[in-house]
Amino acid sequence: MKLKKTLAISAAVLAVLAAGLYANRLQLFKYSLGWYTDIMHPRAANQVVPWAIGPETAALPLAQRAPNIIVILADDLGSNDVSTSGGGHTAEGVPTPNIDAIARDGVRFDQGYAGSAVCTVSRAALLTGRYPWRFGVEFTPTPGAMARVAGDLYADPDRLYPVVIDTEKAGVAKDFNDLGMPPTEQTIAKLLKPRGYHTIHIGKWHLGSTPQMRPNNQGFDESLFMESGLYLPEHDRNVVNSKQDFDPIDKFLWPNMRFGVSFNGGKWFEPSKYLTDYFTDEAVTAIKRNKNQPFFMYLAHWGVHTPLQASKADYDALPNIPDHRRRVYAAMVRSIDRSVGRVLQTLQEEGLDQNTIVIFTSDNGAPGYIGIPDVNSPYRGWKLTFFQGGIRVPYVAQWPGHIAPGTQYTQPVSNIDILPTVLAAAGGAVPADRVIDGVNLLPFLAKNAPLQPQRSLFWRDGPYRAVQDQGWKLIASENPKKDWVFNLSKDPTEKFNLAATEPQQLARLKALLQTHNAQMPAPLWPSFIHFPVAIDKTLDQKPTPKDEYTYWYN
């Protein structure tokens, strides 16, 4: 009798627990990524990164060696965040003198474009010199479990335009780690290795996390890999946080992101300090270790991506900024510029500055979901959109003796141009077995060089697509069913949609899009979450039916 009673009580308790778990299943899903990370990847304390030590002496004098190449990529940095390409935060006491110095000593690309309006696709474009949808990388990798919580995260009865979720596609989605760039692609690193380069990756990757897709199998000799997304633990005494309660994704990031990196595919460990400064420290060490041989460094910062976290030192240096969110963000911009300065200083101290190409840019425009309206000013749109604010980015480069100081380059360039340009500088040639969409810019950067010939630039995200050609631009959207046509030569900020009044241009640009997209294969993985994005308002500003919007496909 007593056993039956015990079993009955146990069954009742289990039923209550099961009911409670079921009732709170979405809340549990919101935290599941963080819990899974803690179980599967316990993080050791900081460890010394065992960077390989290059030759003690150089085989050739510096002037006879192939140039070192450093690509510094910021994340979500807007065109107006850098003072040389906009107004930036200079009035608030946050100019970007070190990024500006690259333009002063080299070239400022006045029309610098990202390969996409979102990180994974843009990074694949940069590293391959190709439109990534040529090899199926078209959408941002998203775990299928995200679909289970997205509806709850965005369950706002006042939402003007709904978030569309295809649960069937989400249910058969590949594991998040399997979504990335195929190792059959030829990256900058792969192509430079036969030229005698030591190749180094530091920071964000976001191009797949299987051993086959990680940097060490994509041409990089060494990789200090950002494994999650905190700049410091949330409650660390050296960090200042800014949480955006109006952003559902921000709410998801805080409980699920962790502070961890790995080296060459090893176990996770915690960095020694604020992430931007930590990556910079390690970049400085790696430069010093390789000063006697040509090296390629891809320094891919997490800054200034959300979650917004500033080092306390940078935050405390900006007491003149009254708004907390803006102050945290400006402090993050400050840390990125300081990183650039330390890299440039190290090159000078090691006697490498005269034979090193340094390129600085961003993977896409700044997002509207951080709630800071002027980050892409004067351009419309945000990250996730193909308006100028989403794809136009800071873009500067220097190579002493080859690029005249103070050069202003007026023709449109894209980060697909980096591979053919640096490969040519290293004496190499682009692969002949595949289409390379980028252009070698060196012939157009020489003294008294001709203007770069006109060419079309394309962007693609499912049925949301854009083309820019001969000063004209078309953005074609399926949801809403709408075309935007802009004469960028007269209207660089895209104020006037000429789709109705310029039918010939509309037809010409649509034909270019059709021809381009007819060549492309199916995506490697499907999109299953479609997000509405207001073009002219930040996420914390209430949209109205009169506001223009578009949909982004994950």
C-alpha positions in Angstrom: 0.0 0.0 0.0 2.8 2.4 1.0 4.6 1.6 -2.3 1.5 2.4 -4.3 1.1 5.7 -2.5 4.7 6.6 -3.1 4.4 5.8 -6.8 1.3 7.8 -7.1 2.9 10.8 -5.4 6.0 10.5 -7.6 3.8 10.3 -10.7 1.9 13.4 -9.7 5.1 15.3 -9.0 6.5 14.2 -12.4 3.3 15.2 -14.1 3.4 18.7 -12.5 7.1 19.1 -13.5 6.3 18.0 -17.0 3.4 20.4 -17.2 5.6 23.2 -15.9 8.3 22.4 -18.4 5.8 22.3 -21.2 4.2 25.5 -20.2 7.6 27.2 -20.1 9.1 25.4 -23.1 9.7 28.6 -25.0 11.4 30.2 -22.1 13.6 27.1 -21.8 14.4 27.3 -25.5 15.5 30.9 -25.1 18.2 29.8 -22.7 19.0 26.4 -24.3 21.9 27.6 -26.4 23.7 29.0 -23.4 23.1 25.9 -21.3 24.2 23.6 -24.2 27.4 25.7 -24.6 28.2 25.4 -20.9 27.8 21.6 -20.9 29.6 20.9 -24.2 32.3 23.6 -24.1 33.4 24.3 -20.5 35.8 27.2 -20.7 39.3 27.1 -19.2 41.0 30.1 -17.8 43.0 32.3 -20.2 46.0 30.6 -21.8 49.0 31.9 -23.8 48.3 31.5 -27.5 51.2 29.4 -28.9 51.7 31.4 -32.1 54.3 29.8 -34.4 57.6 31.6 -34.5 58.8 32.6 -37.9 62.4 32.6 -39.2 65.0 34.4 -37.0 66.3 36.2 -40.0 64.7 37.2 -43.3 65.7 35.4 -46.5 65.4 38.7 -48.5 65.6 42.4 -47.7 62.2 43.9 -46.9 62.1 45.8 -50.2 62.5 42.6 -52.2 59.9 40.6 -50.3 56.3 40.2 -51.2 54.2 42.6 -49.2 52.6 41.6 -45.9 48.8 41.9 -46.1 46.5 42.8 -43.2 42.8 43.0 -43.7 41.0 44.4 -40.7 37.3 43.8 -40.8 34.9 45.5 -38.4 31.4 44.1 -37.7 28.3 46.1 -38.3 30.3 49.4 -38.4 28.2 52.1 -40.2 29.6 54.5 -42.8 29.0 57.4 -40.4 30.9 55.7 -37.6 34.2 56.6 -39.2 35.1 60.3 -39.4 36.9 60.1 -42.7 33.8 58.8 -44.4 31.2 60.7 -42.6 30.8 62.9 -39.5 31.1 60.0 -37.2 31.1 60.6 -33.4 33.7 63.3 -33.6 31.4 65.9 -32.1 31.0 63.5 -29.1 34.7 63.2 -28.7 35.1 60.0 -30.6 36.9 60.6 -33.9 38.7 57.7 -35.6 42.2 59.1 -36.2 43.8 55.8 -36.8 41.3 54.6 -39.4 41.5 58.1 -40.9 45.3 57.8 -41.0 45.1 54.9 -43.5 43.1 57.1 -45.8 45.5 60.0 -45.3 48.5 57.8 -46.1 46.7 55.8 -48.8 43.3 55.7 -50.4 39.8 56.4 -49.3 37.2 54.6 -51.4 34.3 57.0 -51.6 31.9 54.3 -52.8 33.0 51.3 -50.8 30.4 48.5 -50.7 30.1 45.3 -48.7 29.4 42.1 -50.6 26.1 41.7 -48.7 24.0 43.4 -46.1 24.6 40.6 -43.6 27.8 39.1 -42.1 28.2 35.5 -43.3 27.4 36.3 -47.0 29.6 39.4 -46.9 32.6 37.5 -45.3 32.3 34.7 -47.9 32.5 37.4 -50.6 35.5 39.1 -49.1 37.5 35.9 -48.7 36.7 34.4 -52.2 36.4 37.4 -54.4 33.1 35.9 -55.6 29.4 36.5 -55.2 28.7 33.8 -52.5 25.4 32.7 -54.0 27.6 31.3 -56.8 28.4 28.5 -54.4 25.2 28.5 -52.4 26.0 30.8 -49.5 23.0 33.1 -49.7 21.4 33.2 -46.2 22.7 33.8 -42.7 23.2 30.5 -40.8 20.4 30.2 -38.3 19.8 27.2 -36.0 16.4 25.5 -36.6 15.6 25.8 -33.0 15.5 29.5 -33.5 12.2 29.1 -35.3 10.7 27.6 -32.1 11.4 30.8 -30.2 11.2 33.4 -32.9 7.4 33.5 -32.9 7.4 34.0 -29.2 10.2 36.6 -29.3 8.3 38.6 -31.9 4.8 38.0 -30.5 3.8 41.6 -30.5 0.1 42.2 -31.1 0.9 45.8 -32.2 3.5 44.6 -34.8 2.5 46.3 -38.1 4.2 43.6 -40.3 4.5 40.0 -39.0 7.6 37.9 -38.8 7.1 35.0 -41.2 8.3 31.6 -40.0 8.4 28.4 -42.1 8.4 25.7 -39.4 8.6 22.9 -41.9 11.9 24.1 -43.4 13.1 24.9 -39.9 12.3 21.3 -38.8 14.7 19.8 -41.4 17.4 22.5 -41.1 21.0 21.3 -40.8 22.9 21.8 -37.6 24.1 25.4 -37.2 27.8 24.2 -37.3 27.2 22.7 -40.8 26.0 25.9 -42.3 29.0 27.7 -44.0 31.4 28.1 -46.8 32.3 25.0 -48.7 36.0 24.0 -48.4 36.1 23.7 -52.2 36.3 27.5 -52.4 39.6 29.2 -52.9 40.1 31.8 -50.2 42.7 34.6 -50.1 44.7 32.5 -47.6 44.7 29.4 -49.8 45.9 31.3 -52.8 48.6 33.2 -50.9 50.2 30.1 -49.2 51.9 28.9 -52.4 53.4 32.4 -52.7 55.2 31.7 -49.4 52.8 33.5 -47.0 52.2 32.5 -43.4 48.4 32.9 -43.0 46.7 34.0 -39.8 43.0 34.4 -38.8 42.0 36.2 -35.6 38.5 36.8 -34.5 35.1 36.1 -36.0 34.6 33.5 -38.7 30.8 32.7 -39.0 31.4 30.6 -42.1 30.8 27.2 -40.6 32.2 25.4 -37.5 32.8 21.9 -38.7 36.5 21.0 -39.0 36.1 21.1 -42.8 34.7 24.6 -42.7 36.9 26.2 -40.1 39.8 28.5 -41.0 42.5 25.9 -40.6 40.9 23.9 -43.5 40.3 27.1 -45.5 43.9 28.1 -46.0 44.9 29.5 -42.6 48.0 28.2 -40.9 46.8 29.6 -37.5 43.4 30.6 -36.2 42.4 32.3 -33.0 38.7 31.6 -33.3 35.8 33.6 -31.6 33.5 30.8 -30.3 30.7 32.9 -28.9 29.6 36.5 -28.6 30.4 38.3 -25.3 33.2 40.9 -25.1 33.5 40.2 -21.4 31.2 38.3 -19.0 28.1 40.3 -18.4 28.9 41.0 -14.7 32.6 41.6 -15.1 33.7 44.8 -13.3 35.6 46.0 -16.4 32.6 46.0 -18.7 29.6 48.4 -19.2 26.5 46.8 -20.9 23.7 48.3 -22.9 20.6 46.1 -23.3 18.0 46.9 -25.9 14.7 45.8 -24.4 12.9 46.6 -27.6 15.0 44.1 -29.6 13.9 40.5 -29.3 17.2 39.2 -30.7 19.1 41.2 -28.1 17.0 39.5 -25.4 18.0 36.2 -26.9 21.8 37.0 -27.0 22.3 38.0 -23.4 21.4 34.6 -21.8 23.0 32.6 -24.6 26.3 34.2 -25.5 29.5 33.2 -23.8 33.0 34.6 -23.4 35.3 32.1 -25.2 37.8 31.5 -28.0 39.8 28.6 -29.2 43.2 28.2 -31.0 43.6 25.9 -34.0 40.5 23.9 -33.2 41.4 23.3 -29.6 39.3 23.6 -26.4 37.6 26.8 -25.5 39.2 29.2 -23.1 38.5 32.7 -21.9 40.4 35.7 -23.3 42.4 37.8 -20.9 40.5 41.1 -21.4 37.9 43.0 -23.3 37.6 41.1 -26.6 38.6 43.9 -29.1 41.7 44.7 -27.1 42.5 41.0 -26.7 42.3 40.3 -30.4 44.5 43.3 -30.9 47.1 42.1 -28.4 47.3 38.8 -30.2 47.5 40.5 -33.6 50.5 42.5 -32.4 52.2 39.3 -31.1 51.5 37.5 -34.4 53.0 40.4 -36.4 56.2 40.3 -34.3 56.5 36.6 -34.6 56.3 36.8 -38.4 58.3 40.0 -39.2 60.9 38.1 -41.2 58.5 36.4 -43.6 55.5 37.5 -45.7 52.3 37.0 -43.8 48.6 37.5 -44.4 46.5 38.4 -41.4 42.7 38.5 -41.4 41.8 40.4 -38.2 38.0 40.0 -38.0 36.7 41.9 -35.1 33.4 41.3 -33.3 33.1 45.0 -32.6 30.7 46.8 -32.9 28.2 43.9 -33.2 25.6 43.4 -30.4 25.4 42.7 -27.6 26.5 46.3 -26.9 29.4 46.1 -24.4 32.1 48.6 -23.8 35.2 48.4 -21.8 34.7 50.4 -18.6 37.9 52.4 -19.4 36.5 53.5 -22.8 33.1 54.2 -21.3 34.6 56.3 -18.5 36.6 58.3 -21.1 33.3 59.6 -22.6 31.4 61.4 -19.8 30.3 64.1 -22.2 27.8 61.6 -23.9 24.6 61.7 -21.8 22.8 58.9 -23.5 23.9 55.6 -22.1 23.4 53.5 -25.3 25.2 56.0 -27.5 28.0 56.2 -25.0 28.5 52.4 -24.9 28.4 52.3 -28.7 30.8 55.2 -29.1 33.2 53.6 -26.7 33.1 50.4 -28.8 33.9 52.4 -31.9 36.8 54.0 -29.9 38.2 50.5 -29.2 38.1 49.5 -32.9 40.0 52.6 -33.9 42.5 52.0 -31.1 43.0 48.5 -32.5 43.9 49.9 -35.9 46.3 52.3 -34.3 48.1 49.6 -32.4 48.5 47.5 -35.6 49.9 50.4 -37.5 52.2 51.3 -34.7 53.5 47.7 -34.5 54.2 47.7 -38.2 56.2 50.9 -37.8 58.1 49.7 -34.8 59.1 46.4 -36.5 60.1 48.2 -39.7 57.3 46.6 -41.7 55.1 49.6 -42.5 56.7 50.4 -45.9 56.0 47.0 -47.2 52.6 46.1 -45.8 49.2 46.5 -47.3 46.6 47.4 -44.7 42.9 47.4 -45.6 40.1 48.4 -43.3 36.5 48.0 -43.9 33.2 46.6 -42.4 31.1 43.6 -43.3 27.9 45.6 -43.8 26.2 48.8 -42.6 25.0 49.4 -39.1 21.7 47.8 -37.9 18.5 49.7 -37.1 17.9 47.3 -34.1 20.5 49.1 -31.9 18.3 52.2 -31.9 20.9 54.8 -32.9 19.4 56.7 -35.9 22.5 58.4 -37.4 25.0 55.5 -37.7 24.6 55.2 -41.5 23.8 58.9 -42.1 23.2 60.4 -44.7 22.1 57.1 -46.2 18.8 55.3 -45.9 18.4 51.8 -44.7 20.2 49.5 -42.3 22.0 46.1 -42.1 19.7 43.5 -43.7 18.6 46.0 -46.4 20.0 46.8 -49.8 19.6 50.5 -49.4 22.9 52.4 -49.2 22.9 52.3 -45.4 22.9 48.5 -45.4 25.7 48.0 -48.0 27.8 51.1 -48.1 30.7 50.8 -45.6 34.0 52.5 -44.5 36.7 51.4 -46.9 40.3 52.5 -46.8 43.7 51.1 -47.7 47.4 51.9 -47.7 50.5 50.5 -49.4 53.4 53.0 -49.2 55.2 53.5 -52.5 52.3 52.0 -54.5 49.3 54.0 -53.4 49.8 57.8 -53.3 48.8 59.4 -49.9 45.5 61.1 -49.9 44.1 59.3 -52.9 40.3 59.6 -53.3 38.8 56.8 -55.4 35.5 57.7 -56.8 34.4 54.6 -58.6 32.3 51.9 -56.8 34.3 49.1 -55.2 33.3 46.1 -53.2 34.9 43.7 -50.8 34.9 41.1 -53.6 37.8 43.2 -55.0 40.1 42.5 -52.1 41.1 39.0 -53.3 42.2 39.9 -56.8 43.9 43.1 -55.7 46.0 41.6 -52.9 46.8 38.5 -54.9 48.1 40.7 -57.7 50.2 42.6 -55.2 51.7 39.3 -54.1 52.6 38.4 -57.6 49.9 35.7 -58.0 47.0 35.2 -60.3 43.3 34.4 -59.7 42.1 30.9 -60.2 41.2 30.0 -63.8 38.8 27.3 -62.9 36.0 29.5 -61.6 34.4 32.9 -62.0 36.0 35.6 -59.9 33.7 38.6 -59.7 36.1 41.0 -58.1 38.4 43.4 -59.9 42.1 44.0 -59.4 42.2 47.6 -58.3 45.9 48.2 -58.5 46.0 49.4 -62.1 43.5 52.1 -61.2 45.4 53.2 -58.1 48.7 54.0 -59.8 49.7 57.6 -60.4 47.8 59.1 -63.5 45.9 55.8 -63.8 42.7 55.7 -65.8 39.3 55.4 -64.1 38.1 51.9 -63.4 35.7 50.9 -66.1 32.0 50.8 -65.3 30.6 47.4 -64.1 27.5 46.1 -62.5 27.4 45.2 -58.8 24.9 42.7 -57.5 23.3 41.8 -54.1 21.0 38.9 -53.4 18.9 37.5 -50.5 16.3 35.0 -51.8 13.8 37.0 -53.8 15.1 40.3 -52.3 17.7 41.5 -54.9 19.6 44.6 -56.1 21.8 45.7 -58.9 23.8 48.9 -59.3 25.0 49.9 -62.8 26.2 53.1 -64.5 25.1 55.3 -61.6 21.6 53.7 -61.4 20.3 51.2 -58.9 17.4 48.8 -58.7 16.1 47.2 -55.5 13.6 44.5 -56.3 11.4 43.1 -53.5 8.9 40.3 -53.3 7.5 41.3 -49.9 6.3 43.9 -50.4 6.0 43.5 -54.1 7.9 46.6 -55.1 10.7 48.1 -57.1 12.9 51.0 -56.2 14.9 52.7 -58.9 17.4 55.4 -57.9 19.6 57.7 -60.0 22.6 57.6 -57.6 24.5 60.2 -59.6 21.9 62.8 -58.7 20.3 61.2 -55.7 23.0 59.3 -53.7 20.9 59.1 -50.6 18.0 57.4 -52.4 15.3 59.8 -51.6 13.4 59.6 -54.9 12.0 56.3 -56.3 12.0 56.6 -60.1 10.5 53.2 -60.9 7.3 54.8 -62.2 8.9 57.6 -64.2 12.0 55.7 -65.6 10.5 52.6 -67.3 13.5 52.1 -69.6 16.0 52.1 -66.7 13.7 49.8 -64.7 13.5 47.4 -67.6 17.3 47.6 -68.3 18.2 46.9 -64.6 15.6 44.1 -64.3 17.2 42.4 -67.3 20.7 42.7 -65.7 19.3 41.1 -62.5 17.6 38.3 -64.5 20.7 37.5 -66.5 22.8 37.4 -63.3 20.5 35.3 -61.2 19.8 32.8 -64.0 23.4 31.6 -63.6 23.1 30.8 -59.9 22.6 27.5 -58.2 20.1 26.8 -55.4 21.1 27.9 -51.9 23.0 25.3 -49.8 20.3 25.7 -47.0 16.9 27.3 -47.0 15.6 30.5 -45.4 12.9 29.9 -42.9 12.5 33.2 -41.0 11.6 36.4 -42.8 11.9 39.6 -40.9 10.4 43.0 -41.7 12.8 45.9 -41.6 11.6 49.5 -41.6 13.9 51.4 -44.0 13.8 54.8 -42.3 13.2 54.0 -38.7 15.2 52.3 -36.0 13.6 49.3 -34.2 12.6 51.4 -31.2 10.6 53.8 -33.4 7.0 52.8 -34.0 6.4 52.2 -37.8 3.3 53.5 -39.5 1.5 52.3 -42.7 3.1 55.1 -44.6 6.7 54.0 -43.8 8.6 52.0 -46.4 9.8 48.6 -45.4 11.3 45.4 -46.8 11.8 41.8 -45.7 15.1 40.2 -44.9 15.4 36.4 -45.5 17.6 34.7 -42.8 
